[in-house]
Amino acid sequence: MIDDLLRERGWLLADGATGTNLFDRGLTAGEAPELWNTNRPAEIRRLHQSFVDAGADIILTNSFGGTSRRLRLHNAHTRVHELNHAAASLARAVADTSGRRMIVGGSVGPTGDLFAPLGELTEAIAIEVFAEQIEGLKSGGADVIWIETMSALEEMRAAAIAATQCGMDFTITASFDTAGMTMMGLSPASMATSTLGFSPAPHGVGCNCGVGASDLVCSVLAITEARPDAVVIAKANCGVPRVKGDSVVYTGTPELMAEYARLARDAGARIIGGCCGTSPEHLAAMRDALDRHTPRPRPDREQVIASLGPLASPPSTAVSTRRPNRRRAS
C-alpha cells in the first residue's frame, strides 16, 4: 500500500508524536500509554483525528511499548493481544472515516532488553515477543508494521522476521542519537544497507526520534547516499529536547518543522513526519510546506545546520555526509 500511494504522489506525510501529545492530554509519568487504548479510547481517537485533520497520510498506532517485555513493567503483560488489537482498531476507525486513502502503521518499538551476550534476549525469544504483539496489530487492522526507534541490528532482524511470519509488510527506522550512530554503534548507512538485505526487505527504512532535526536530516543524507534506491523515512523530534522544571520541552516551532520537512525531502526522504514534541500544529505546517515545495538541490551538512541549527550530538570525528561512517554494530 505504501508503494501504491508513493507512485501517486512521490511523498507521504506521516503523523507526529504520540507520547508527548498524550502527556498534554493527561498521561502521567510512569503510566503506559498503551493502557489508554482501553481506558481512554476517545482520547486516542481524537489524537489520531487531529493528525488526519493536519494532513497526515500515515498514522501510527498507540502501541510503541506494546510487547510483553515492556508491558510487564505495568503488570499488563497478559494483555498484549488485547491492547495491540485495540490500538490498531482505534487508528483503523479514524483512517476509514477520513474520506481518503490512509495507511495505519502498527508501531513496534524495542523491547528494552539487550541481546546476548550483553543481556538475556535471544533471537528466538525476541521473534516470539514481537510476533505476539504483531498478531494483535494485524487483527485490529494495521496495514503495515512500523518497526521504530531501534538501536541493534539483531532486534531489527527479529522484529522483521516476526512481521513476515505474521504475513505483514514492514518498515524499519532507527534512532541515531549517539554521535551520529545508534546506541549500539550502527551508522545510518550500515543500518540501511543491512536491513535492505533482509528477505523480504522492508518497504521503507530510515530514522526517527534521536536528538534533533538537524542530526536526523544528516542521517537521511547518509542513508540516501548509501542507498539512493531506498524509500527513506524521516521522523524527527520537534527541534531539540530541553529540560524545564519537571518536564521536557521541545524547541521546534511550526516554521522550523516546515523547513525540516523541506530539507528532508531535498535530502531524499519520501516519507516525512515528526516524532517527540510534534503536535498537530507542527504537522499542519509541514504538510503545507511539502504541498508548496519546489525541489531544491540536495543540501550538505553545512546547509542543514544553517537552516535548522547546530547538531545536538555531532559525530566524534569529522564525518562528511557524502562519505558516511560504515562502522558496523558490535
Buried (B, 14 or more C-beta within 10 A) or exposed (E): BBEEBBEEEEBBBBBBBBBBBBBEEEBEEEBBBBBBBBEBBEBBBEBBBBBBEBBBBBBBBBBBBBBBBBBEEBEBBEBBBBBBBBBBBBBBBBBEEBEEEBBBBBBBBBBEBBBEEEEEBEBEBBBBBBBBBBBBBBBBBBBBBBBBBBBBBBBBBBBBBBBBBBEBBBBBBBBBBBBBBBBBBBBBBBBBBBBBEBEEBBBBBBBBBBBBBBBBBBBBBBBBBBBEEBBBBBBBBBBBBEEEEEEEBBBBBBEBBBBBBBBBBBBBBBBBBBBBBBBBBBBBBBBBBBEEBEEEEBBBBEBBBEBBBEBBBBBEEEBBBEEBBEEEBE
